[in-house]
Amino acid sequence: MASSNSSLSGSSVSSDGEDYQPPIWKSYLYQLQQETPRPKREICPQEVENRPKYYGREFHGMISREQADELLGGVEGAYLIRESQRQPGSNTLALRFGNQTLNYRLFYDGKHFVGEKRFESIHDLVTDGLITLYIETKASEYISKMTTNPIYEHIGYATLLREQSSKRLLKAKRESRKKFLLNDENISVEKITSVVRRATLKQSESNFNYEKSHNFKVHTFRGPHWCEYCANFMWGLIAQGVSCSDCGLNVHKQCSKVVPNDCQPDLKRIKKVYCCDLTTLVKAHNMQRPMVVDMCIQEIEARGMKSEGLYRLSGFTEHVEDVKMAFDRDGDKADISANAYPDINVITGALKLYFRDLPIPLITFDSYPKFIEAAKIANADDRLEAIHETLLLLPPAHYETLRYLMAHLKKITLNQKHTLMTPENLGIVFGPTLMRPADQDTLATLNDMRYQRLIVQLLIANEDILF
């Protein structure tokens, strides 16, 4: 299937320094959209009684399918609206396409729609429908194969990631070269293995490579737009594809299912610290753990380890909210020192609030039922083994944050002569804070509370062997 292509502007040098041919946008589907029949409104010659106020002269009242077909006159793209004879009170869009008249049940809820897409006007609905019908008729086989030959690695967002990775690798190579030449002048650079390069890269680069899936949402693109995965045109008037709200990657809906989990959130898109997905936050800030967790725990361990009722007692709610707003506004520059908040319970309250506000709990929805089942195991050794196996199912950023938190809580229990906080006490505080079921069934949640407490209690008490 022939198509003409237009070049994608950008660098003609690849990340490894070798020349390569710039990638191209595939314009075949764009050409088809340009060829699509234009909408032609069939106007009713007389005023129709009881015409809905949201329709214009394209409304013909109650007429039959045969009458509608005759009125459209075999003109491609011609359309009208009629009241259904079979279901009075409901309306039908009659549209001429492919040498036949197609009939669609038409709805209105402030916008016009026949499927998922909603339009401000009937004209836009028909235009988009004709584009879809035409392209899917002419290029169904082409569309089915769009995702099989992607150029994702060469364009847009993926190029940026590759170039960043290349810079890190180049830096690591230089450092490893210096290191090896200093240690042994007889060792040639060529003999440095890829394993050594990767190890050096890991040591020299503070980039925490947590895998993160894209947060795709249906998006309407203004003006012509091409998919950054398959490089094909994104056809239609509205909701032509999806866009990642965390990094801005734009792809077809079908392409989004095969895009790698390599989202690198853009700080410009991350407006908050609290209520932000944990992995998204740490990826955006290039941190091992959320700064809230590190900063609060460091502050608590610096001046609160002899405070009675640590985490059980609450600070003033308005002060806790102030800390939350400070993190949302200033990130890791937030001031949570004793000068700003003398009461350490304000800081513990802010940390607990952070975990409660996570859209996906620290102990994730997916792992929740497995932890609950593990807690029900009677044999202590088998129970710990089941908990350990379930911990390994957590996303890496969640696992690392939980590990760090449990090590902190373990320190508090070792100092319980001052804090009066045992693993059992902390389990009561943190059980419902760190884990909750996806289905917020009140009765089920109440039944699970003792197991939530037990899981956290066991994580604290056995922190040294579980992590």
C-alpha positions as a Markdown table, in Angstrom:
| # | Residue | x | y | z |
|---|---|---|---|---|
| 1 | Met | 0.0 | 0.0 | 0.0 |
| 2 | Ala | 1.8 | 3.1 | -1.2 |
| 3 | Ser | 2.1 | 6.3 | 0.7 |
| 4 | Ser | 4.1 | 9.5 | 0.6 |
| 5 | Asn | 6.0 | 10.5 | 3.7 |
| 6 | Ser | 7.2 | 13.7 | 5.3 |
| 7 | Ser | 10.4 | 13.7 | 7.3 |
| 8 | Leu | 10.4 | 14.2 | 11.0 |
| 9 | Ser | 12.6 | 17.1 | 12.0 |
| 10 | Gly | 15.3 | 16.4 | 14.5 |
| 11 | Ser | 18.9 | 15.3 | 14.9 |
| 12 | Ser | 20.5 | 13.1 | 12.3 |
| 13 | Val | 23.0 | 11.7 | 14.8 |
| 14 | Ser | 22.1 | 8.7 | 16.9 |
| 15 | Ser | 22.9 | 8.5 | 20.6 |
| 16 | Asp | 26.0 | 6.3 | 20.0 |
| 17 | Gly | 27.4 | 9.0 | 17.6 |
| 18 | Glu | 26.7 | 7.1 | 14.4 |
| 19 | Asp | 24.9 | 8.8 | 11.5 |
| 20 | Tyr | 21.4 | 7.5 | 10.7 |
| 21 | Gln | 18.5 | 8.3 | 8.6 |
| 22 | Pro | 15.9 | 10.4 | 10.5 |
| 23 | Pro | 12.6 | 8.7 | 11.1 |
| 24 | Ile | 9.6 | 9.6 | 9.2 |
| 25 | Trp | 5.9 | 10.2 | 9.9 |
| 26 | Lys | 3.7 | 7.8 | 7.9 |
| 27 | Ser | 1.1 | 9.9 | 6.1 |
| 28 | Tyr | -1.1 | 7.2 | 4.5 |
| 29 | Leu | -3.9 | 7.5 | 7.0 |
| 30 | Tyr | -3.7 | 11.3 | 6.8 |
| 31 | Gln | -4.2 | 11.1 | 3.1 |
| 32 | Leu | -7.3 | 8.9 | 3.6 |
| 33 | Gln | -8.7 | 11.4 | 6.1 |
| 34 | Gln | -8.3 | 14.1 | 3.4 |
| 35 | Glu | -10.2 | 11.9 | 0.9 |
| 36 | Thr | -13.1 | 11.3 | 3.3 |
| 37 | Pro | -16.5 | 12.3 | 1.9 |
| 38 | Arg | -17.7 | 15.6 | 3.4 |
| 39 | Pro | -21.0 | 15.8 | 5.4 |
| 40 | Lys | -24.0 | 17.0 | 3.5 |
| 41 | Arg | -27.0 | 18.0 | 5.6 |
| 42 | Glu | -30.3 | 17.1 | 4.1 |
| 43 | Ile | -32.6 | 20.0 | 5.2 |
| 44 | Cys | -36.3 | 19.4 | 5.8 |
| 45 | Pro | -38.3 | 21.8 | 3.6 |
| 46 | Gln | -40.9 | 22.5 | 6.2 |
| 47 | Glu | -40.9 | 23.3 | 9.9 |
| 48 | Val | -41.4 | 20.1 | 11.9 |
| 49 | Glu | -43.6 | 20.2 | 14.9 |
| 50 | Asn | -42.0 | 19.2 | 18.3 |
| 51 | Arg | -38.5 | 19.3 | 16.8 |
| 52 | Pro | -36.0 | 19.0 | 19.7 |
| 53 | Lys | -34.3 | 22.3 | 20.4 |
| 54 | Tyr | -30.9 | 20.8 | 20.1 |
| 55 | Tyr | -31.4 | 19.7 | 16.4 |
| 56 | Gly | -31.6 | 22.0 | 13.4 |
| 57 | Arg | -33.3 | 21.7 | 10.0 |
| 58 | Glu | -31.7 | 18.3 | 9.5 |
| 59 | Phe | -34.5 | 16.9 | 11.7 |
| 60 | His | -37.3 | 15.4 | 9.6 |
| 61 | Gly | -39.7 | 14.2 | 12.2 |
| 62 | Met | -41.2 | 10.7 | 12.1 |
| 63 | Ile | -40.3 | 9.1 | 8.8 |
| 64 | Ser | -39.5 | 5.6 | 7.7 |
| 65 | Arg | -36.1 | 4.1 | 6.8 |
| 66 | Glu | -37.2 | 3.9 | 3.2 |
| 67 | Gln | -38.2 | 7.6 | 3.2 |
| 68 | Ala | -34.9 | 8.6 | 4.7 |
| 69 | Asp | -33.0 | 6.6 | 2.1 |
| 70 | Glu | -35.0 | 8.2 | -0.7 |
| 71 | Leu | -34.4 | 11.7 | 0.7 |
| 72 | Leu | -30.6 | 11.2 | 1.0 |
| 73 | Gly | -30.6 | 10.4 | -2.7 |
| 74 | Gly | -27.6 | 8.1 | -2.8 |
| 75 | Val | -25.2 | 11.0 | -2.1 |
| 76 | Glu | -22.1 | 9.9 | -0.1 |
| 77 | Gly | -21.9 | 11.8 | 3.2 |
| 78 | Ala | -25.5 | 13.0 | 3.1 |
| 79 | Tyr | -27.3 | 12.7 | 6.5 |
| 80 | Leu | -30.5 | 13.6 | 8.3 |
| 81 | Ile | -32.2 | 12.9 | 11.6 |
| 82 | Arg | -35.5 | 11.2 | 12.0 |
| 83 | Glu | -37.7 | 10.1 | 14.8 |
| 84 | Ser | -37.9 | 6.3 | 15.0 |
| 85 | Gln | -41.2 | 4.7 | 14.0 |
| 86 | Arg | -40.4 | 1.6 | 16.0 |
| 87 | Gln | -39.5 | 3.6 | 19.1 |
| 88 | Pro | -41.3 | 6.9 | 19.2 |
| 89 | Gly | -39.5 | 9.5 | 21.2 |
| 90 | Ser | -36.1 | 8.2 | 20.2 |
| 91 | Asn | -34.1 | 9.6 | 17.3 |
| 92 | Thr | -32.0 | 8.1 | 14.6 |
| 93 | Leu | -29.1 | 9.4 | 12.5 |
| 94 | Ala | -29.5 | 8.3 | 8.9 |
| 95 | Leu | -26.1 | 8.5 | 7.1 |
| 96 | Arg | -25.2 | 7.7 | 3.5 |
| 97 | Phe | -21.9 | 5.8 | 3.2 |
| 98 | Gly | -20.6 | 3.0 | 1.0 |
| 99 | Asn | -23.6 | 3.1 | -1.3 |
| 100 | Gln | -26.0 | 2.3 | 1.5 |
| 101 | Thr | -27.9 | 4.2 | 4.2 |
| 102 | Leu | -26.6 | 3.5 | 7.7 |
| 103 | Asn | -28.9 | 4.1 | 10.7 |
| 104 | Tyr | -27.6 | 4.9 | 14.2 |
| 105 | Arg | -29.5 | 5.4 | 17.4 |
| 106 | Leu | -28.8 | 9.1 | 18.4 |
| 107 | Phe | -28.5 | 10.4 | 21.9 |
| 108 | Tyr | -28.1 | 13.8 | 23.6 |
| 109 | Asp | -27.0 | 14.6 | 27.2 |
| 110 | Gly | -25.7 | 18.1 | 26.6 |
| 111 | Lys | -23.6 | 16.7 | 23.8 |
| 112 | His | -24.5 | 14.5 | 20.8 |
| 113 | Phe | -23.3 | 10.9 | 20.6 |
| 114 | Val | -23.9 | 7.5 | 19.1 |
| 115 | Gly | -21.0 | 5.7 | 20.8 |
| 116 | Glu | -18.3 | 6.8 | 23.3 |
| 117 | Lys | -17.3 | 10.1 | 21.7 |
| 118 | Arg | -19.4 | 13.1 | 22.5 |
| 119 | Phe | -19.7 | 16.1 | 20.1 |
| 120 | Glu | -20.9 | 19.7 | 20.4 |
| 121 | Ser | -22.7 | 19.6 | 17.1 |
| 122 | Ile | -24.3 | 17.0 | 14.8 |
| 123 | His | -22.0 | 18.2 | 12.0 |
| 124 | Asp | -18.9 | 17.3 | 14.0 |
| 125 | Leu | -20.4 | 13.9 | 14.9 |
| 126 | Val | -21.1 | 13.1 | 11.3 |
| 127 | Thr | -17.7 | 14.4 | 10.1 |
| 128 | Asp | -15.9 | 12.2 | 12.7 |
| 129 | Gly | -18.1 | 9.3 | 11.8 |
| 130 | Leu | -17.4 | 9.5 | 8.1 |
| 131 | Ile | -13.6 | 9.8 | 8.8 |
| 132 | Thr | -13.7 | 6.6 | 10.9 |
| 133 | Leu | -15.9 | 4.7 | 8.5 |
| 134 | Tyr | -13.8 | 5.7 | 5.5 |
| 135 | Ile | -10.4 | 4.9 | 7.1 |
| 136 | Glu | -11.5 | 1.7 | 8.6 |
| 137 | Thr | -13.0 | 0.6 | 5.3 |
| 138 | Lys | -10.0 | 1.5 | 3.2 |
| 139 | Ala | -7.3 | 0.5 | 5.6 |
| 140 | Ser | -8.6 | -2.1 | 8.0 |
| 141 | Glu | -5.7 | -4.5 | 7.3 |
| 142 | Tyr | -3.1 | -1.7 | 7.5 |
| 143 | Ile | -4.6 | -0.6 | 10.9 |
| 144 | Ser | -4.5 | -4.1 | 12.3 |
| 145 | Lys | -0.7 | -4.2 | 11.6 |
| 146 | Met | 0.2 | -0.7 | 12.8 |
| 147 | Thr | 1.8 | -1.8 | 16.0 |
| 148 | Thr | 3.9 | -4.6 | 14.4 |
| 149 | Asn | 6.6 | -2.3 | 13.0 |
| 150 | Pro | 7.0 | 0.6 | 15.5 |
| 151 | Ile | 9.6 | 3.3 | 15.3 |
| 152 | Tyr | 9.1 | 4.2 | 19.0 |
| 153 | Glu | 12.9 | 3.8 | 19.6 |
| 154 | His | 13.7 | 6.6 | 17.2 |
| 155 | Ile | 11.2 | 9.4 | 17.9 |
| 156 | Gly | 10.1 | 11.9 | 20.4 |
| 157 | Tyr | 10.0 | 10.7 | 24.0 |
| 158 | Ala | 11.9 | 7.5 | 23.4 |
| 159 | Thr | 14.7 | 9.3 | 21.8 |
| 160 | Leu | 15.1 | 11.6 | 24.8 |
| 161 | Leu | 15.3 | 8.6 | 27.1 |
| 162 | Arg | 17.9 | 6.9 | 24.9 |
| 163 | Glu | 20.0 | 10.0 | 24.7 |
| 164 | Gln | 19.9 | 10.4 | 28.5 |
| 165 | Ser | 20.9 | 6.8 | 28.9 |
| 166 | Ser | 23.7 | 7.2 | 26.4 |
| 167 | Lys | 25.1 | 10.2 | 28.3 |
| 168 | Arg | 25.0 | 8.2 | 31.6 |
| 169 | Leu | 26.8 | 5.3 | 29.9 |
| 170 | Leu | 29.4 | 7.5 | 28.3 |
| 171 | Lys | 30.1 | 9.1 | 31.7 |
| 172 | Ala | 30.4 | 5.7 | 33.3 |
| 173 | Lys | 32.8 | 4.5 | 30.5 |
| 174 | Arg | 35.0 | 7.5 | 31.2 |
| 175 | Glu | 35.1 | 6.9 | 34.9 |
| 176 | Ser | 35.7 | 3.2 | 34.5 |
| 177 | Arg | 38.5 | 3.9 | 32.0 |
| 178 | Lys | 40.2 | 6.2 | 34.5 |
| 179 | Lys | 39.7 | 3.8 | 37.3 |
| 180 | Phe | 41.2 | 0.8 | 35.5 |
| 181 | Leu | 44.1 | 2.8 | 34.0 |
| 182 | Leu | 45.0 | 4.0 | 37.5 |
| 183 | Asn | 44.8 | 0.5 | 39.0 |
| 184 | Asp | 46.6 | -1.4 | 36.3 |
| 185 | Glu | 48.3 | 0.3 | 33.3 |
| 186 | Asn | 48.4 | -3.0 | 31.5 |
| 187 | Ile | 44.6 | -3.5 | 31.3 |
| 188 | Ser | 43.2 | -2.2 | 28.1 |
| 189 | Val | 39.9 | -0.4 | 27.9 |
| 190 | Glu | 38.7 | -3.0 | 25.3 |
| 191 | Lys | 38.8 | -5.7 | 28.0 |
| 192 | Ile | 36.4 | -4.0 | 30.3 |
| 193 | Thr | 33.3 | -6.2 | 30.1 |
| 194 | Ser | 29.7 | -5.0 | 29.8 |
| 195 | Val | 29.2 | -6.3 | 33.3 |
| 196 | Val | 31.8 | -4.0 | 34.7 |
| 197 | Arg | 30.4 | -1.1 | 32.6 |
| 198 | Arg | 26.9 | -1.7 | 34.1 |
| 199 | Ala | 28.3 | -2.0 | 37.6 |
| 200 | Thr | 30.3 | 1.3 | 37.2 |
| 201 | Leu | 27.2 | 2.9 | 35.8 |
| 202 | Lys | 25.1 | 1.8 | 38.7 |
| 203 | Gln | 27.7 | 3.1 | 41.2 |
| 204 | Ser | 28.3 | 6.5 | 39.4 |
| 205 | Glu | 24.7 | 7.4 | 38.5 |
| 206 | Ser | 22.1 | 8.3 | 41.1 |
| 207 | Asn | 19.2 | 7.4 | 38.7 |
| 208 | Phe | 16.7 | 5.0 | 40.3 |
| 209 | Asn | 15.4 | 3.0 | 37.4 |
| 210 | Tyr | 12.0 | 2.0 | 38.8 |
| 211 | Glu | 9.7 | 0.7 | 36.0 |
| 212 | Lys | 6.6 | 2.7 | 35.6 |
| 213 | Ser | 3.7 | 2.3 | 33.2 |
| 214 | His | 2.3 | 5.2 | 31.4 |
| 215 | Asn | -0.8 | 7.0 | 32.7 |
| 216 | Phe | -2.8 | 7.1 | 29.5 |
| 217 | Lys | -6.0 | 9.1 | 29.2 |
| 218 | Val | -8.2 | 9.7 | 26.1 |
| 219 | His | -7.1 | 13.0 | 24.5 |
| 220 | Thr | -8.3 | 15.4 | 21.8 |
| 221 | Phe | -5.4 | 16.7 | 19.7 |
| 222 | Arg | -5.8 | 20.1 | 18.0 |
| 223 | Gly | -4.5 | 20.0 | 14.4 |
| 224 | Pro | -2.9 | 17.0 | 12.7 |
| 225 | His | -1.1 | 14.7 | 15.1 |
| 226 | Trp | 1.0 | 11.5 | 14.7 |
| 227 | Cys | 1.4 | 8.6 | 17.0 |
| 228 | Glu | 4.8 | 8.5 | 18.8 |
| 229 | Tyr | 4.8 | 4.7 | 18.8 |
| 230 | Cys | 3.9 | 3.6 | 15.3 |
| 231 | Ala | 4.3 | 7.0 | 13.6 |
| 232 | Asn | 0.9 | 6.8 | 11.8 |
| 233 | Phe | -1.6 | 9.6 | 11.7 |
| 234 | Met | -4.1 | 9.9 | 14.5 |
| 235 | Trp | -7.4 | 10.2 | 12.6 |
| 236 | Gly | -10.7 | 11.8 | 13.6 |
| 237 | Leu | -11.9 | 15.2 | 15.0 |
| 238 | Ile | -11.8 | 14.4 | 18.7 |
| 239 | Ala | -10.4 | 11.7 | 21.1 |
| 240 | Gln | -8.1 | 10.6 | 18.3 |
| 241 | Gly | -5.8 | 8.8 | 20.8 |
| 242 | Val | -4.4 | 8.8 | 24.3 |
| 243 | Ser | -1.8 | 11.0 | 26.1 |
| 244 | Cys | 0.2 | 10.1 | 29.2 |
| 245 | Ser | -0.7 | 12.7 | 31.8 |
| 246 | Asp | 2.7 | 12.1 | 33.5 |
| 247 | Cys | 5.2 | 12.4 | 30.7 |
| 248 | Gly | 3.1 | 13.6 | 27.7 |
| 249 | Leu | 3.6 | 10.6 | 25.3 |
| 250 | Asn | 0.9 | 10.6 | 22.6 |
| 251 | Val | -0.2 | 7.4 | 20.9 |
| 252 | His | -3.1 | 5.5 | 19.4 |
| 253 | Lys | -5.3 | 3.7 | 21.9 |
| 254 | Gln | -4.3 | 0.4 | 20.4 |
| 255 | Cys | -0.6 | 1.3 | 20.4 |
| 256 | Ser | -0.9 | 2.2 | 24.1 |
| 257 | Lys | -1.3 | -1.5 | 24.9 |
| 258 | Val | 2.1 | -2.3 | 23.6 |
| 259 | Val | 4.1 | 0.7 | 24.7 |
| 260 | Pro | 6.9 | -0.3 | 27.2 |
| 261 | Asn | 6.5 | 0.6 | 30.9 |
| 262 | Asp | 9.2 | 3.3 | 30.5 |
| 263 | Cys | 7.3 | 6.4 | 31.6 |
| 264 | Gln | 9.6 | 9.1 | 32.8 |
| 265 | Pro | 7.3 | 11.7 | 34.5 |
| 266 | Asp | 7.9 | 15.3 | 33.7 |
| 267 | Leu | 8.1 | 17.6 | 36.8 |
| 268 | Lys | 6.1 | 20.2 | 34.9 |
| 269 | Arg | 3.2 | 17.8 | 35.0 |
| 270 | Ile | 3.5 | 16.7 | 38.6 |
| 271 | Lys | 1.7 | 19.4 | 40.5 |
| 272 | Lys | 1.6 | 17.8 | 44.0 |
| 273 | Val | 3.5 | 15.7 | 46.4 |
| 274 | Tyr | 0.6 | 14.4 | 48.4 |
| 275 | Cys | -2.0 | 12.4 | 46.6 |
| 276 | Cys | 0.5 | 11.6 | 43.8 |
| 277 | Asp | 1.2 | 8.1 | 42.8 |
| 278 | Leu | 4.3 | 7.0 | 44.7 |
| 279 | Thr | 6.3 | 5.6 | 41.7 |
| 280 | Thr | 5.4 | 8.7 | 39.6 |
| 281 | Leu | 6.7 | 11.0 | 42.4 |
| 282 | Val | 10.0 | 9.2 | 42.8 |
| 283 | Lys | 10.6 | 8.9 | 39.1 |
| 284 | Ala | 9.8 | 12.6 | 38.5 |
| 285 | His | 12.2 | 13.7 | 41.3 |
| 286 | Asn | 14.8 | 11.0 | 40.6 |
| 287 | Met | 14.7 | 9.8 | 44.2 |
| 288 | Gln | 14.9 | 6.4 | 45.8 |
| 289 | Arg | 11.9 | 7.1 | 48.0 |
| 290 | Pro | 9.4 | 10.0 | 48.3 |
| 291 | Met | 11.1 | 13.0 | 49.9 |
| 292 | Val | 8.3 | 13.2 | 52.4 |
| 293 | Val | 9.2 | 9.8 | 53.8 |
| 294 | Asp | 13.0 | 10.5 | 54.0 |
| 295 | Met | 12.6 | 14.0 | 55.4 |
| 296 | Cys | 10.0 | 13.2 | 58.0 |
| 297 | Ile | 11.7 | 10.0 | 59.2 |
| 298 | Gln | 15.1 | 11.8 | 59.5 |
| 299 | Glu | 13.4 | 14.6 | 61.5 |
| 300 | Ile | 11.6 | 12.1 | 63.7 |
| 301 | Glu | 14.7 | 10.1 | 64.4 |
| 302 | Ala | 16.7 | 13.3 | 65.1 |
| 303 | Arg | 14.4 | 14.7 | 67.8 |
| 304 | Gly | 11.5 | 12.3 | 68.6 |
| 305 | Met | 12.9 | 9.0 | 69.6 |
| 306 | Lys | 12.2 | 9.6 | 73.3 |
| 307 | Ser | 8.7 | 11.0 | 72.7 |
| 308 | Glu | 6.0 | 9.0 | 74.5 |
| 309 | Gly | 3.2 | 7.8 | 72.2 |
| 310 | Leu | 5.2 | 8.5 | 69.0 |
| 311 | Tyr | 2.7 | 8.0 | 66.0 |
| 312 | Arg | -0.1 | 7.3 | 68.4 |
| 313 | Leu | -0.5 | 10.9 | 69.5 |
| 314 | Ser | -1.7 | 13.4 | 66.9 |
| 315 | Gly | -0.5 | 16.9 | 66.2 |
| 316 | Phe | -2.9 | 19.7 | 65.5 |
| 317 | Thr | -4.7 | 19.0 | 62.3 |
| 318 | Glu | -4.1 | 22.5 | 60.9 |
| 319 | His | -0.4 | 22.2 | 61.5 |
| 320 | Val | -0.3 | 18.8 | 59.8 |
| 321 | Glu | -2.1 | 20.4 | 56.8 |
| 322 | Asp | 0.5 | 23.2 | 56.8 |
| 323 | Val | 3.2 | 20.6 | 56.5 |
| 324 | Lys | 1.3 | 18.9 | 53.6 |
| 325 | Met | 1.0 | 22.3 | 51.8 |
| 326 | Ala | 4.7 | 23.0 | 52.4 |
| 327 | Phe | 5.7 | 19.7 | 50.7 |
| 328 | Asp | 3.2 | 20.3 | 47.8 |
| 329 | Arg | 4.6 | 23.8 | 47.4 |
| 330 | Asp | 8.3 | 23.4 | 48.1 |
| 331 | Gly | 9.0 | 19.7 | 47.7 |
| 332 | Asp | 12.3 | 18.8 | 49.3 |
| 333 | Lys | 12.9 | 22.4 | 50.3 |
| 334 | Ala | 10.0 | 22.3 | 52.7 |
| 335 | Asp | 10.9 | 23.4 | 56.3 |
| 336 | Ile | 9.8 | 20.9 | 58.8 |
| 337 | Ser | 12.5 | 21.7 | 61.4 |
| 338 | Ala | 11.9 | 22.2 | 65.2 |
| 339 | Asn | 11.8 | 25.9 | 64.6 |
| 340 | Ala | 8.9 | 25.6 | 62.2 |
| 341 | Tyr | 7.1 | 22.7 | 64.1 |
| 342 | Pro | 8.3 | 22.2 | 67.6 |
| 343 | Asp | 5.7 | 19.4 | 68.2 |
| 344 | Ile | 7.2 | 16.2 | 66.7 |
| 345 | Asn | 3.6 | 14.8 | 66.5 |
| 346 | Val | 2.9 | 17.2 | 63.7 |
| 347 | Ile | 5.7 | 15.5 | 61.6 |
| 348 | Thr | 4.5 | 12.0 | 62.4 |
| 349 | Gly | 1.0 | 13.1 | 61.5 |
| 350 | Ala | 2.2 | 14.5 | 58.2 |
| 351 | Leu | 3.9 | 11.2 | 57.4 |
| 352 | Lys | 0.8 | 9.2 | 58.2 |
| 353 | Leu | -1.3 | 11.5 | 56.1 |
| 354 | Tyr | 1.0 | 11.1 | 53.2 |
| 355 | Phe | 0.5 | 7.3 | 53.3 |
| 356 | Arg | -3.3 | 7.7 | 53.7 |
| 357 | Asp | -3.5 | 10.0 | 50.7 |
| 358 | Leu | -1.7 | 7.7 | 48.3 |
| 359 | Pro | -4.0 | 6.8 | 45.4 |
| 360 | Ile | -2.4 | 3.4 | 45.4 |
| 361 | Pro | -1.6 | 2.4 | 49.0 |
| 362 | Leu | 2.0 | 1.5 | 50.0 |
| 363 | Ile | 0.8 | -2.1 | 50.3 |
| 364 | Thr | -0.9 | -2.1 | 46.9 |
| 365 | Phe | -4.4 | -3.1 | 46.0 |
| 366 | Asp | -3.1 | -6.0 | 44.0 |
| 367 | Ser | -1.0 | -7.4 | 46.9 |
| 368 | Tyr | -3.6 | -6.7 | 49.6 |
| 369 | Pro | -5.6 | -10.0 | 49.4 |
| 370 | Lys | -2.3 | -12.0 | 49.3 |
| 371 | Phe | -1.1 | -10.3 | 52.5 |
| 372 | Ile | -4.5 | -10.9 | 54.2 |
| 373 | Glu | -4.4 | -14.6 | 53.3 |
| 374 | Ala | -0.8 | -14.8 | 54.6 |
| 375 | Ala | -1.9 | -13.3 | 57.9 |
| 376 | Lys | -4.4 | -16.1 | 58.3 |
| 377 | Ile | -1.8 | -18.9 | 58.2 |
| 378 | Ala | -1.6 | -20.5 | 61.6 |
| 379 | Asn | 2.0 | -21.8 | 61.4 |
| 380 | Ala | 4.4 | -18.9 | 62.3 |
| 381 | Asp | 7.2 | -20.0 | 59.9 |
| 382 | Asp | 4.8 | -20.6 | 57.0 |
| 383 | Arg | 3.2 | -17.3 | 57.6 |
| 384 | Leu | 6.5 | -15.4 | 57.5 |
| 385 | Glu | 7.4 | -17.2 | 54.3 |
| 386 | Ala | 4.1 | -16.3 | 52.7 |
| 387 | Ile | 4.6 | -12.6 | 53.7 |
| 388 | His | 8.1 | -12.6 | 52.3 |
| 389 | Glu | 6.9 | -14.0 | 49.0 |
| 390 | Thr | 4.1 | -11.4 | 48.8 |
| 391 | Leu | 6.6 | -8.6 | 49.6 |
| 392 | Leu | 8.4 | -9.5 | 46.4 |
| 393 | Leu | 5.3 | -8.8 | 44.4 |
| 394 | Leu | 5.3 | -5.1 | 45.4 |
| 395 | Pro | 6.4 | -2.5 | 42.8 |
| 396 | Pro | 10.1 | -1.7 | 43.5 |
| 397 | Ala | 9.5 | 1.8 | 44.7 |
| 398 | His | 6.7 | 0.6 | 47.1 |
| 399 | Tyr | 9.0 | -2.2 | 48.3 |
| 400 | Glu | 11.9 | 0.1 | 49.0 |
| 401 | Thr | 9.7 | 2.7 | 50.8 |
| 402 | Leu | 8.1 | 0.0 | 52.9 |
| 403 | Arg | 11.5 | -1.5 | 53.8 |
| 404 | Tyr | 12.8 | 2.0 | 54.9 |
| 405 | Leu | 9.7 | 2.7 | 56.9 |
| 406 | Met | 9.8 | -0.7 | 58.7 |
| 407 | Ala | 13.4 | -0.2 | 59.6 |
| 408 | His | 12.4 | 3.1 | 61.1 |
| 409 | Leu | 9.5 | 1.7 | 63.0 |
| 410 | Lys | 11.8 | -1.1 | 64.3 |
| 411 | Lys | 14.1 | 1.5 | 65.8 |
| 412 | Ile | 11.1 | 3.0 | 67.6 |
| 413 | Thr | 10.2 | -0.4 | 69.1 |
| 414 | Leu | 13.8 | -0.9 | 70.3 |
| 415 | Asn | 13.4 | 2.4 | 72.1 |
| 416 | Gln | 10.0 | 1.5 | 73.6 |
| 417 | Lys | 11.1 | 2.3 | 77.2 |
| 418 | His | 10.7 | 5.9 | 76.1 |
| 419 | Thr | 8.2 | 5.8 | 73.3 |
| 420 | Leu | 6.0 | 3.1 | 74.9 |
| 421 | Met | 5.3 | 1.9 | 71.3 |
| 422 | Thr | 5.5 | -1.8 | 70.6 |
| 423 | Pro | 5.1 | -3.6 | 67.2 |
| 424 | Glu | 1.5 | -4.3 | 68.3 |
| 425 | Asn | 0.9 | -0.6 | 69.0 |
| 426 | Leu | 2.4 | 0.5 | 65.7 |
| 427 | Gly | 0.5 | -2.2 | 63.9 |
| 428 | Ile | -2.8 | -0.7 | 65.2 |
| 429 | Val | -1.7 | 2.8 | 63.9 |
| 430 | Phe | -0.2 | 1.8 | 60.6 |
| 431 | Gly | -2.4 | -1.2 | 59.5 |
| 432 | Pro | -5.2 | 0.8 | 57.9 |
| 433 | Thr | -2.8 | 3.6 | 57.0 |
| 434 | Leu | -0.6 | 1.4 | 54.8 |
| 435 | Met | -3.1 | -1.1 | 53.3 |
| 436 | Arg | -6.7 | -1.1 | 52.2 |
| 437 | Pro | -8.7 | -3.2 | 49.8 |
| 438 | Ala | -9.6 | -1.9 | 46.4 |
| 439 | Asp | -13.3 | -2.6 | 47.1 |
| 440 | Gln | -14.2 | -0.3 | 50.0 |
| 441 | Asp | -16.8 | -2.7 | 51.5 |
| 442 | Thr | -17.2 | -1.5 | 55.0 |
| 443 | Leu | -18.0 | -4.9 | 56.5 |
| 444 | Ala | -15.1 | -6.6 | 54.7 |
| 445 | Thr | -12.7 | -3.8 | 55.8 |
| 446 | Leu | -13.8 | -4.2 | 59.4 |
| 447 | Asn | -13.3 | -7.9 | 59.2 |
| 448 | Asp | -9.8 | -7.4 | 57.8 |
| 449 | Met | -8.6 | -4.8 | 60.4 |
| 450 | Arg | -7.1 | -7.4 | 62.7 |
| 451 | Tyr | -5.1 | -8.9 | 59.8 |
| 452 | Gln | -4.0 | -5.5 | 58.7 |
| 453 | Arg | -2.6 | -4.8 | 62.2 |
| 454 | Leu | -1.0 | -8.2 | 62.3 |
| 455 | Ile | 0.7 | -7.8 | 58.9 |
| 456 | Val | 2.3 | -4.5 | 60.0 |
| 457 | Gln | 3.2 | -5.9 | 63.4 |
| 458 | Leu | 5.0 | -8.8 | 61.8 |
| 459 | Leu | 6.8 | -6.6 | 59.2 |
| 460 | Ile | 8.2 | -4.5 | 62.1 |
| 461 | Ala | 9.1 | -7.3 | 64.4 |
| 462 | Asn | 10.7 | -9.4 | 61.6 |
| 463 | Glu | 12.1 | -6.5 | 59.5 |
| 464 | Asp | 15.6 | -7.9 | 59.6 |
| 465 | Ile | 14.6 | -11.2 | 58.0 |
| 466 | Leu | 11.7 | -10.1 | 55.7 |
| 467 | Phe | 13.6 | -7.4 | 53.8 |
